[in-house]
Amino acid sequence: MFEVQCPNCDKDIELEDGMYGLFECPHCNVDFLWERDEYSIGEQFKNAGLLFLITTSVIFVIVFVIMLFNGPDGAIEWTFYVLAILSPVLIPVALIPSCIYLLRNWIKMLKER
């Protein structure tokens, strides 16, 4: 639960977490609109982390498929070494979509202010 102030009577009203929309003040019986803060930093970083997790998982699935179809002998011989060399590159590549997401939301927030 969190408290908001009624814009009409300035009294505190308790709302459930995550609720937004049109509410009626129990003190003055006037409707007011409480909007969700879609630019909250915690929500953006949570979404960016989820995007990073998905991107990393896709990269690991692609690497696993390459190693699987290369055969057990071939995977040990050269694929492992190539992937070990590329691993410092793959993680920053996985961060690119998350950075684009955060940058896009930051620019959108600045344009609306």
Backbone torsions as a table, in degrees:
resi	resn	phi	psi	omega
1	MET	NA	145.5	175.6
2	PHE	-140.5	158.9	-176.4
3	GLU	-106.0	139.3	172.5
4	VAL	-127.2	159.3	177.3
5	GLN	-99.5	136.2	175.3
6	CYS	-66.7	130.8	-179.6
7	PRO	-69.3	-15.4	-178.3
8	ASN	-93.1	-49.8	-175.3
9	CYS	-107.9	-3.7	178.1
10	ASP	60.1	24.5	175.6
11	LYS	-95.8	152.8	-177.9
12	ASP	-76.5	139.4	178.6
13	ILE	-129.5	133.5	178.5
14	GLU	-91.6	129.7	176.6
15	LEU	-121.5	154.3	176.2
16	GLU	-69.4	152.3	177.7
17	ASP	-62.1	134.4	176.7
18	GLY	81.5	2.0	-179.9
19	MET	-87.8	142.2	175.9
20	TYR	-154.1	160.4	-179.0
21	GLY	133.5	-151.7	-177.7
22	LEU	-95.0	126.3	-178.8
23	PHE	-127.5	157.0	175.3
24	GLU	-108.7	128.0	179.7
25	CYS	-69.6	127.9	179.0
26	PRO	-72.9	-14.1	-178.1
27	HIS	-89.4	-46.2	-176.0
28	CYS	-113.2	-1.8	178.4
29	ASN	57.2	33.0	177.2
30	VAL	-109.6	138.0	178.6
31	ASP	-74.9	141.4	174.4
32	PHE	-141.0	156.8	-176.7
33	LEU	-105.0	126.0	175.3
34	TRP	-114.5	114.7	-175.9
35	GLU	-97.4	150.3	177.8
36	ARG	-74.8	138.1	177.0
37	ASP	-84.3	95.5	-175.6
38	GLU	-79.1	-3.8	179.7
39	TYR	-109.1	23.1	179.1
40	SER	-65.7	138.5	-174.3
41	ILE	-64.8	-40.5	179.6
42	GLY	-61.9	-41.1	179.0
43	GLU	-66.6	-39.3	179.3
44	GLN	-65.5	-43.7	179.9
45	PHE	-69.2	-32.6	176.0
46	LYS	-64.2	-44.8	178.6
47	ASN	-66.4	-39.2	178.4
48	ALA	-66.2	-38.4	176.6
49	GLY	-64.9	-39.4	176.8
50	LEU	-64.9	-41.2	177.4
51	LEU	-63.7	-39.6	176.4
52	PHE	-63.5	-41.7	179.1
53	LEU	-62.9	-43.3	179.1
54	ILE	-65.2	-44.9	-179.8
55	THR	-63.1	-43.5	178.2
56	THR	-63.0	-41.3	178.4
57	SER	-62.7	-41.6	178.7
58	VAL	-63.5	-42.0	178.5
59	ILE	-62.9	-43.3	179.6
60	PHE	-66.1	-36.0	176.6
61	VAL	-65.2	-42.8	178.2
62	ILE	-62.0	-43.6	178.7
63	VAL	-63.5	-42.2	179.5
64	PHE	-63.6	-41.6	178.7
65	VAL	-64.2	-40.6	177.4
66	ILE	-61.1	-45.2	180.0
67	MET	-68.5	-34.7	-178.7
68	LEU	-67.8	-45.4	-178.2
69	PHE	-79.2	-12.7	177.8
70	ASN	-80.5	-15.7	-179.1
71	GLY	89.9	155.7	-176.8
72	PRO	-65.2	-35.5	-179.8
73	ASP	-70.8	-45.0	-179.3
74	GLY	-67.8	-33.3	-178.9
75	ALA	-66.3	-37.8	-179.5
76	ILE	-73.6	-34.9	-174.5
77	GLU	-69.6	-62.7	-171.5
78	TRP	-119.9	-30.5	-176.2
79	THR	-65.0	-40.3	-180.0
80	PHE	-60.6	-42.9	-178.7
81	TYR	-68.7	-38.7	177.7
82	VAL	-64.3	-43.6	-180.0
83	LEU	-68.7	-35.4	177.1
84	ALA	-64.8	-37.4	178.2
85	ILE	-72.1	-36.8	-177.9
86	LEU	-81.5	-12.8	-175.8
87	SER	-58.7	-37.0	175.0
88	PRO	-65.7	-17.6	179.0
89	VAL	-91.5	-33.9	-174.2
90	LEU	-68.4	-37.6	-179.1
91	ILE	-67.2	-47.1	174.2
92	PRO	-61.5	-33.2	176.4
93	VAL	-64.1	-36.6	178.3
94	ALA	-68.9	-24.0	179.1
95	LEU	-79.3	-17.9	-175.6
96	ILE	-58.3	-48.9	179.2
97	PRO	-61.6	-36.2	178.4
98	SER	-66.0	-41.3	178.4
99	CYS	-65.9	-39.2	177.2
100	ILE	-63.6	-41.9	178.8
101	TYR	-60.7	-48.1	-179.4
102	LEU	-65.2	-41.2	179.6
103	LEU	-65.3	-41.3	179.5
104	ARG	-63.3	-43.7	178.9
105	ASN	-68.1	-35.8	179.0
106	TRP	-65.7	-43.5	178.0
107	ILE	-64.9	-40.8	178.5
108	LYS	-61.9	-40.8	179.1
109	MET	-65.6	-40.7	-179.8
110	LEU	-67.4	-35.0	179.7
111	LYS	-68.5	-32.0	-177.7
112	GLU	-81.2	-13.1	-179.0
113	ARG	-89.8	NA	NA
